[in-house]
Amino acid sequence: MEQIRQLLKDNQVEEAIRRLDSFLQEHPDSDEAFYLRGNAYRKLGNFQQALNNYLSAIDLNPESPAKQAHDMLMDILDFYDKQLYNP
């Protein structure tokens, strides 16, 4: 996990996601991996995938930091004026 964290810090997001995908195939109960993958997708701007991964982490561990990340991302998305998207 430390290598994956470093990849995220180094902005090698796609590689981090590839490694997390592989890790989760063998460890589907790792809330930390789902949380990190959520962070990676958030960095890419793929907010739906980020939210999905945060929710998976929360399902596995309600005390996961994914709860706070999920809530913050929802606050950001709720802040946007939806009318701006419909000219």
KOLGU-4560 file (N, C-alpha, C; in nm, 3 decimals, padded with zeros to 5 digits):
<recs>
<n_xx: 00.081 n_yy: -00.119 n_zz: 00.000 ca_xx: 00.000 ca_yy: 00.000 ca_zz: 00.000 c_xx: 00.086 c_yy: 00.126 c_zz: 00.000 mol: A seq: 1 type: MET>
<n_xx: 00.200 n_yy: 00.118 n_zz: 00.064 ca_xx: 00.287 ca_yy: 00.237 ca_zz: 00.069 c_xx: 00.334 c_yy: 00.277 c_zz: -00.070 mol: A seq: 2 type: GLU>
<n_xx: 00.364 n_yy: 00.178 n_zz: -00.155 ca_xx: 00.405 ca_yy: 00.208 ca_zz: -00.293 c_xx: 00.291 c_yy: 00.275 c_zz: -00.369 mol: A seq: 3 type: GLN>
<n_xx: 00.170 n_yy: 00.229 n_zz: -00.345 ca_xx: 00.055 ca_yy: 00.288 ca_zz: -00.413 c_xx: 00.034 c_yy: 00.431 c_zz: -00.366 mol: A seq: 4 type: ILE>
<n_xx: 00.048 n_yy: 00.454 n_zz: -00.237 ca_xx: 00.038 ca_yy: 00.591 ca_zz: -00.185 c_xx: 00.142 c_yy: 00.682 c_zz: -00.250 mol: A seq: 5 type: ARG>
<n_xx: 00.262 n_yy: 00.628 n_zz: -00.266 ca_xx: 00.369 ca_yy: 00.708 ca_zz: -00.327 c_xx: 00.336 c_yy: 00.738 c_zz: -00.474 mol: A seq: 6 type: GLN>
<n_xx: 00.281 n_yy: 00.640 n_zz: -00.544 ca_xx: 00.240 ca_yy: 00.664 ca_zz: -00.682 c_xx: 00.138 c_yy: 00.777 c_zz: -00.690 mol: A seq: 7 type: LEU>
<n_xx: 00.043 n_yy: 00.778 n_zz: -00.597 ca_xx: -00.056 ca_yy: 00.884 ca_zz: -00.596 c_xx: 00.008 c_yy: 01.019 c_zz: -00.567 mol: A seq: 8 type: LEU>
<n_xx: 00.102 n_yy: 01.022 n_zz: -00.473 ca_xx: 00.172 ca_yy: 01.147 ca_zz: -00.441 c_xx: 00.251 c_yy: 01.197 c_zz: -00.561 mol: A seq: 9 type: LYS>
<n_xx: 00.307 n_yy: 01.102 n_zz: -00.637 ca_xx: 00.387 ca_yy: 01.137 ca_zz: -00.755 c_xx: 00.301 c_yy: 01.161 c_zz: -00.878 mol: A seq: 10 type: ASP>
<n_xx: 00.171 n_yy: 01.160 n_zz: -00.859 ca_xx: 00.074 ca_yy: 01.185 ca_zz: -00.966 c_xx: 00.078 c_yy: 01.079 c_zz: -01.076 mol: A seq: 11 type: ASN>
<n_xx: 00.116 n_yy: 00.958 n_zz: -01.040 ca_xx: 00.112 ca_yy: 00.845 ca_zz: -01.134 c_xx: -00.018 c_yy: 00.768 c_zz: -01.107 mol: A seq: 12 type: GLN>
<n_xx: -00.126 n_yy: 00.836 n_zz: -01.135 ca_xx: -00.258 ca_yy: 00.789 ca_zz: -01.094 c_xx: -00.301 c_yy: 00.663 c_zz: -01.167 mol: A seq: 13 type: VAL>
<n_xx: -00.278 n_yy: 00.657 n_zz: -01.297 ca_xx: -00.321 ca_yy: 00.540 ca_zz: -01.373 c_xx: -00.250 c_yy: 00.413 c_zz: -01.325 mol: A seq: 14 type: GLU>
<n_xx: -00.120 n_yy: 00.426 n_zz: -01.295 ca_xx: -00.045 ca_yy: 00.311 ca_zz: -01.244 c_xx: -00.097 c_yy: 00.270 c_zz: -01.106 mol: A seq: 15 type: GLU>
<n_xx: -00.129 n_yy: 00.367 n_zz: -01.024 ca_xx: -00.185 ca_yy: 00.337 ca_zz: -00.892 c_xx: -00.317 c_yy: 00.262 c_zz: -00.906 mol: A seq: 16 type: ALA>
<n_xx: -00.401 n_yy: 00.304 n_zz: -01.000 ca_xx: -00.529 ca_yy: 00.236 ca_zz: -01.021 c_xx: -00.506 c_yy: 00.093 c_zz: -01.068 mol: A seq: 17 type: ILE>
<n_xx: -00.413 n_yy: 00.074 n_zz: -01.159 ca_xx: -00.383 ca_yy: -00.062 ca_zz: -01.208 c_xx: -00.341 c_yy: -00.152 c_zz: -01.092 mol: A seq: 18 type: ARG>
<n_xx: -00.254 n_yy: -00.101 n_zz: -01.006 ca_xx: -00.209 ca_yy: -00.182 ca_zz: -00.892 c_xx: -00.321 c_yy: -00.207 c_zz: -00.792 mol: A seq: 19 type: ARG>
<n_xx: -00.404 n_yy: -00.107 n_zz: -00.771 ca_xx: -00.518 ca_yy: -00.125 ca_zz: -00.680 c_xx: -00.617 c_yy: -00.226 c_zz: -00.736 mol: A seq: 20 type: LEU>
<n_xx: -00.640 n_yy: -00.222 n_zz: -00.867 ca_xx: -00.729 ca_yy: -00.321 ca_zz: -00.930 c_xx: -00.678 c_yy: -00.462 c_zz: -00.904 mol: A seq: 21 type: ASP>
<n_xx: -00.548 n_yy: -00.482 n_zz: -00.924 ca_xx: -00.488 ca_yy: -00.614 ca_zz: -00.901 c_xx: -00.497 c_yy: -00.653 c_zz: -00.754 mol: A seq: 22 type: SER>
<n_xx: -00.467 n_yy: -00.559 n_zz: -00.667 ca_xx: -00.471 ca_yy: -00.586 ca_zz: -00.523 c_xx: -00.612 c_yy: -00.624 c_zz: -00.480 mol: A seq: 23 type: PHE>
<n_xx: -00.711 n_yy: -00.553 n_zz: -00.530 ca_xx: -00.849 ca_yy: -00.580 ca_zz: -00.490 c_xx: -00.901 c_yy: -00.713 c_zz: -00.543 mol: A seq: 24 type: LEU>
<n_xx: -00.844 n_yy: -00.763 n_zz: -00.651 ca_xx: -00.885 ca_yy: -00.895 ca_zz: -00.699 c_xx: -00.849 c_yy: -01.002 c_zz: -00.597 mol: A seq: 25 type: GLN>
<n_xx: -00.736 n_yy: -00.982 n_zz: -00.529 ca_xx: -00.692 ca_yy: -01.080 ca_zz: -00.429 c_xx: -00.739 c_yy: -01.046 c_zz: -00.288 mol: A seq: 26 type: GLU>
<n_xx: -00.772 n_yy: -00.918 n_zz: -00.264 ca_xx: -00.813 ca_yy: -00.872 ca_zz: -00.131 c_xx: -00.939 c_yy: -00.786 c_zz: -00.142 mol: A seq: 27 type: HIS>
<n_xx: -01.051 n_yy: -00.848 n_zz: -00.179 ca_xx: -01.173 ca_yy: -00.769 ca_zz: -00.202 c_xx: -01.233 c_yy: -00.709 c_zz: -00.075 mol: A seq: 28 type: PRO>
<n_xx: -01.175 n_yy: -00.741 n_zz: 00.039 ca_xx: -01.227 ca_yy: -00.688 ca_zz: 00.165 c_xx: -01.139 c_yy: -00.576 c_zz: 00.221 mol: A seq: 29 type: ASP>
<n_xx: -01.054 n_yy: -00.518 n_zz: 00.138 ca_xx: -00.964 ca_yy: -00.412 ca_zz: 00.182 c_xx: -01.030 c_yy: -00.275 c_zz: 00.165 mol: A seq: 30 type: SER>
<n_xx: -01.082 n_yy: -00.223 n_zz: 00.275 ca_xx: -01.143 ca_yy: -00.090 ca_zz: 00.268 c_xx: -01.038 c_yy: 00.016 c_zz: 00.234 mol: A seq: 31 type: ASP>
<n_xx: -00.915 n_yy: -00.004 n_zz: 00.277 ca_xx: -00.809 ca_yy: 00.092 ca_zz: 00.246 c_xx: -00.784 c_yy: 00.100 c_zz: 00.095 mol: A seq: 32 type: GLU>
<n_xx: -00.785 n_yy: -00.014 n_zz: 00.027 ca_xx: -00.763 ca_yy: -00.014 ca_zz: -00.118 c_xx: -00.877 c_yy: 00.058 c_zz: -00.190 mol: A seq: 33 type: ALA>
<n_xx: -01.000 n_yy: 00.035 n_zz: -00.147 ca_xx: -01.112 ca_yy: 00.105 ca_zz: -00.209 c_xx: -01.101 c_yy: 00.256 c_zz: -00.185 mol: A seq: 34 type: PHE>
<n_xx: -01.062 n_yy: 00.293 n_zz: -00.064 ca_xx: -01.044 ca_yy: 00.435 ca_zz: -00.031 c_xx: -00.937 c_yy: 00.498 c_zz: -00.121 mol: A seq: 35 type: TYR>
<n_xx: -00.824 n_yy: 00.431 n_zz: -00.134 ca_xx: -00.717 ca_yy: 00.485 ca_zz: -00.218 c_xx: -00.758 c_yy: 00.492 c_zz: -00.365 mol: A seq: 36 type: LEU>
<n_xx: -00.831 n_yy: 00.390 n_zz: -00.411 ca_xx: -00.877 ca_yy: 00.393 ca_zz: -00.550 c_xx: -00.977 c_yy: 00.506 c_zz: -00.570 mol: A seq: 37 type: ARG>
<n_xx: -01.059 n_yy: 00.532 n_zz: -00.469 ca_xx: -01.149 ca_yy: 00.647 ca_zz: -00.475 c_xx: -01.071 c_yy: 00.777 c_zz: -00.489 mol: A seq: 38 type: GLY>
<n_xx: -00.964 n_yy: 00.789 n_zz: -00.411 ca_xx: -00.880 ca_yy: 00.909 ca_zz: -00.420 c_xx: -00.817 c_yy: 00.922 c_zz: -00.559 mol: A seq: 39 type: ASN>
<n_xx: -00.775 n_yy: 00.809 n_zz: -00.614 ca_xx: -00.714 ca_yy: 00.811 ca_zz: -00.747 c_xx: -00.815 c_yy: 00.858 c_zz: -00.852 mol: A seq: 40 type: ALA>
<n_xx: -00.935 n_yy: 00.802 n_zz: -00.848 ca_xx: -01.035 ca_yy: 00.846 ca_zz: -00.944 c_xx: -01.074 c_yy: 00.991 c_zz: -00.925 mol: A seq: 41 type: TYR>
<n_xx: -01.076 n_yy: 01.036 n_zz: -00.800 ca_xx: -01.105 ca_yy: 01.178 ca_zz: -00.774 c_xx: -00.999 c_yy: 01.265 c_zz: -00.839 mol: A seq: 42 type: ARG>
<n_xx: -00.873 n_yy: 01.223 n_zz: -00.830 ca_xx: -00.765 ca_yy: 01.300 ca_zz: -00.893 c_xx: -00.781 c_yy: 01.308 c_zz: -01.044 mol: A seq: 43 type: LYS>
<n_xx: -00.839 n_yy: 01.204 n_zz: -01.102 ca_xx: -00.862 ca_yy: 01.203 ca_zz: -01.246 c_xx: -00.987 c_yy: 01.282 c_zz: -01.285 mol: A seq: 44 type: LEU>
<n_xx: -01.064 n_yy: 01.323 n_zz: -01.186 ca_xx: -01.188 ca_yy: 01.394 ca_zz: -01.215 c_xx: -01.305 c_yy: 01.303 c_zz: -01.241 mol: A seq: 45 type: GLY>
<n_xx: -01.288 n_yy: 01.174 n_zz: -01.217 ca_xx: -01.396 ca_yy: 01.077 ca_zz: -01.236 c_xx: -01.468 c_yy: 01.062 c_zz: -01.101 mol: A seq: 46 type: ASN>
<n_xx: -01.557 n_yy: 01.157 n_zz: -01.074 ca_xx: -01.620 ca_yy: 01.164 ca_zz: -00.943 c_xx: -01.716 c_yy: 01.049 c_zz: -00.917 mol: A seq: 47 type: PHE>
<n_xx: -01.780 n_yy: 00.997 n_zz: -01.021 ca_xx: -01.872 ca_yy: 00.884 ca_zz: -01.000 c_xx: -01.795 c_yy: 00.761 c_zz: -00.952 mol: A seq: 48 type: GLN>
<n_xx: -01.683 n_yy: 00.732 n_zz: -01.016 ca_xx: -01.602 ca_yy: 00.618 ca_zz: -00.974 c_xx: -01.543 c_yy: 00.642 c_zz: -00.835 mol: A seq: 49 type: GLN>
<n_xx: -01.505 n_yy: 00.765 n_zz: -00.806 ca_xx: -01.453 ca_yy: 00.797 ca_zz: -00.674 c_xx: -01.559 c_yy: 00.769 c_zz: -00.568 mol: A seq: 50 type: ALA>
<n_xx: -01.681 n_yy: 00.817 n_zz: -00.591 ca_xx: -01.789 ca_yy: 00.795 ca_zz: -00.495 c_xx: -01.819 c_yy: 00.647 c_zz: -00.479 mol: A seq: 51 type: LEU>
<n_xx: -01.821 n_yy: 00.573 n_zz: -00.590 ca_xx: -01.848 ca_yy: 00.429 ca_zz: -00.581 c_xx: -01.744 c_yy: 00.358 c_zz: -00.495 mol: A seq: 52 type: ASN>
<n_xx: -01.618 n_yy: 00.395 n_zz: -00.513 ca_xx: -01.512 ca_yy: 00.332 ca_zz: -00.434 c_xx: -01.518 c_yy: 00.373 c_zz: -00.288 mol: A seq: 53 type: ASN>
<n_xx: -01.550 n_yy: 00.498 n_zz: -00.263 ca_xx: -01.566 ca_yy: 00.541 ca_zz: -00.123 c_xx: -01.679 c_yy: 00.463 c_zz: -00.057 mol: A seq: 54 type: TYR>
<n_xx: -01.790 n_yy: 00.445 n_zz: -00.128 ca_xx: -01.902 ca_yy: 00.370 ca_zz: -00.072 c_xx: -01.865 c_yy: 00.225 c_zz: -00.044 mol: A seq: 55 type: LEU>
<n_xx: -01.786 n_yy: 00.165 n_zz: -00.132 ca_xx: -01.740 ca_yy: 00.027 ca_zz: -00.108 c_xx: -01.655 c_yy: 00.021 c_zz: 00.017 mol: A seq: 56 type: SER>
<n_xx: -01.567 n_yy: 00.120 n_zz: 00.036 ca_xx: -01.483 ca_yy: 00.123 ca_zz: 00.156 c_xx: -01.568 c_yy: 00.140 c_zz: 00.281 mol: A seq: 57 type: ALA>
<n_xx: -01.669 n_yy: 00.226 n_zz: 00.273 ca_xx: -01.757 ca_yy: 00.251 ca_zz: 00.388 c_xx: -01.838 c_yy: 00.126 c_zz: 00.422 mol: A seq: 58 type: ILE>
<n_xx: -01.882 n_yy: 00.054 n_zz: 00.320 ca_xx: -01.956 ca_yy: -00.071 ca_zz: 00.344 c_xx: -01.871 c_yy: -00.170 c_zz: 00.422 mol: A seq: 59 type: ASP>
<n_xx: -01.742 n_yy: -00.174 n_zz: 00.390 ca_xx: -01.651 ca_yy: -00.267 ca_zz: 00.458 c_xx: -01.610 c_yy: -00.218 c_zz: 00.596 mol: A seq: 60 type: LEU>
<n_xx: -01.601 n_yy: -00.087 n_zz: 00.611 ca_xx: -01.556 ca_yy: -00.028 ca_zz: 00.737 c_xx: -01.621 c_yy: 00.109 c_zz: 00.754 mol: A seq: 61 type: ASN>
<n_xx: -01.728 n_yy: 00.117 n_zz: 00.830 ca_xx: -01.797 ca_yy: 00.245 ca_zz: 00.849 c_xx: -01.708 c_yy: 00.354 c_zz: 00.910 mol: A seq: 62 type: PRO>
<n_xx: -01.597 n_yy: 00.316 n_zz: 00.971 ca_xx: -01.505 ca_yy: 00.414 ca_zz: 01.030 c_xx: -01.393 c_yy: 00.455 c_zz: 00.933 mol: A seq: 63 type: GLU>
<n_xx: -01.400 n_yy: 00.409 n_zz: 00.811 ca_xx: -01.298 ca_yy: 00.439 ca_zz: 00.711 c_xx: -01.290 c_yy: 00.589 c_zz: 00.684 mol: A seq: 64 type: SER>
<n_xx: -01.170 n_yy: 00.639 n_zz: 00.653 ca_xx: -01.159 ca_yy: 00.779 ca_zz: 00.611 c_xx: -01.236 c_yy: 00.807 c_zz: 00.482 mol: A seq: 65 type: PRO>
<n_xx: -01.280 n_yy: 00.703 n_zz: 00.415 ca_xx: -01.361 ca_yy: 00.720 ca_zz: 00.295 c_xx: -01.492 c_yy: 00.791 c_zz: 00.326 mol: A seq: 66 type: ALA>
<n_xx: -01.540 n_yy: 00.777 n_zz: 00.448 ca_xx: -01.665 ca_yy: 00.844 ca_zz: 00.488 c_xx: -01.648 c_yy: 00.995 c_zz: 00.475 mol: A seq: 67 type: LYS>
<n_xx: -01.541 n_yy: 01.047 n_zz: 00.530 ca_xx: -01.516 ca_yy: 01.191 ca_zz: 00.523 c_xx: -01.489 c_yy: 01.234 c_zz: 00.378 mol: A seq: 68 type: GLN>
<n_xx: -01.413 n_yy: 01.154 n_zz: 00.304 ca_xx: -01.384 ca_yy: 01.187 ca_zz: 00.164 c_xx: -01.512 c_yy: 01.189 c_zz: 00.082 mol: A seq: 69 type: ALA>
<n_xx: -01.600 n_yy: 01.091 n_zz: 00.105 ca_xx: -01.728 ca_yy: 01.085 ca_zz: 00.035 c_xx: -01.811 c_yy: 01.209 c_zz: 00.066 mol: A seq: 70 type: HIS>
<n_xx: -01.821 n_yy: 01.243 n_zz: 00.194 ca_xx: -01.902 ca_yy: 01.358 ca_zz: 00.234 c_xx: -01.847 c_yy: 01.488 c_zz: 00.176 mol: A seq: 71 type: ASP>
<n_xx: -01.715 n_yy: 01.503 n_zz: 00.176 ca_xx: -01.656 ca_yy: 01.625 ca_zz: 00.120 c_xx: -01.680 c_yy: 01.635 c_zz: -00.030 mol: A seq: 72 type: MET>
<n_xx: -01.667 n_yy: 01.523 n_zz: -00.100 ca_xx: -01.690 ca_yy: 01.525 ca_zz: -00.245 c_xx: -01.836 c_yy: 01.555 c_zz: -00.275 mol: A seq: 73 type: LEU>
<n_xx: -01.927 n_yy: 01.499 n_zz: -00.197 ca_xx: -02.069 ca_yy: 01.529 ca_zz: -00.217 c_xx: -02.097 c_yy: 01.677 c_zz: -00.192 mol: A seq: 74 type: MET>
<n_xx: -02.034 n_yy: 01.735 n_zz: -00.091 ca_xx: -02.051 ca_yy: 01.878 ca_zz: -00.066 c_xx: -02.003 c_yy: 01.961 c_zz: -00.184 mol: A seq: 75 type: ASP>
<n_xx: -01.891 n_yy: 01.922 n_zz: -00.240 ca_xx: -01.837 ca_yy: 01.994 ca_zz: -00.357 c_xx: -01.933 c_yy: 01.982 c_zz: -00.474 mol: A seq: 76 type: ILE>
<n_xx: -01.980 n_yy: 01.861 n_zz: -00.501 ca_xx: -02.071 ca_yy: 01.841 ca_zz: -00.614 c_xx: -02.204 c_yy: 01.911 c_zz: -00.593 mol: A seq: 77 type: LEU>
<n_xx: -02.252 n_yy: 01.915 n_zz: -00.470 ca_xx: -02.377 ca_yy: 01.985 ca_zz: -00.441 c_xx: -02.362 c_yy: 02.135 c_zz: -00.454 mol: A seq: 78 type: ASP>
<n_xx: -02.241 n_yy: 02.185 n_zz: -00.441 ca_xx: -02.215 ca_yy: 02.329 ca_zz: -00.450 c_xx: -02.235 c_yy: 02.381 c_zz: -00.591 mol: A seq: 79 type: PHE>
<n_xx: -02.203 n_yy: 02.299 n_zz: -00.691 ca_xx: -02.214 ca_yy: 02.343 ca_zz: -00.830 c_xx: -02.358 c_yy: 02.379 c_zz: -00.863 mol: A seq: 80 type: TYR>
<n_xx: -02.376 n_yy: 02.485 n_zz: -00.938 ca_xx: -02.508 ca_yy: 02.527 ca_zz: -00.983 c_xx: -02.547 c_yy: 02.440 c_zz: -01.102 mol: A seq: 81 type: ASP>
<n_xx: -02.641 n_yy: 02.352 n_zz: -01.080 ca_xx: -02.681 ca_yy: 02.258 ca_zz: -01.185 c_xx: -02.737 c_yy: 02.331 c_zz: -01.309 mol: A seq: 82 type: LYS>
<n_xx: -02.790 n_yy: 02.451 n_zz: -01.291 ca_xx: -02.844 ca_yy: 02.525 ca_zz: -01.403 c_xx: -02.737 c_yy: 02.563 c_zz: -01.506 mol: A seq: 83 type: GLN>
<n_xx: -02.615 n_yy: 02.574 n_zz: -01.461 ca_xx: -02.505 ca_yy: 02.611 ca_zz: -01.553 c_xx: -02.480 c_yy: 02.502 c_zz: -01.656 mol: A seq: 84 type: LEU>
<n_xx: -02.523 n_yy: 02.379 n_zz: -01.628 ca_xx: -02.500 ca_yy: 02.268 ca_zz: -01.721 c_xx: -02.609 c_yy: 02.256 c_zz: -01.826 mol: A seq: 85 type: TYR>
<n_xx: -02.717 n_yy: 02.332 n_zz: -01.814 ca_xx: -02.829 ca_yy: 02.324 ca_zz: -01.907 c_xx: -02.854 c_yy: 02.462 c_zz: -01.970 mol: A seq: 86 type: ASN>
<n_xx: -02.781 n_yy: 02.494 n_zz: -02.078 ca_xx: -02.797 ca_yy: 02.626 ca_zz: -02.138 c_xx: -02.933 c_yy: 02.647 c_zz: -02.201 mol: A seq: 87 type: PRO>
</recs>
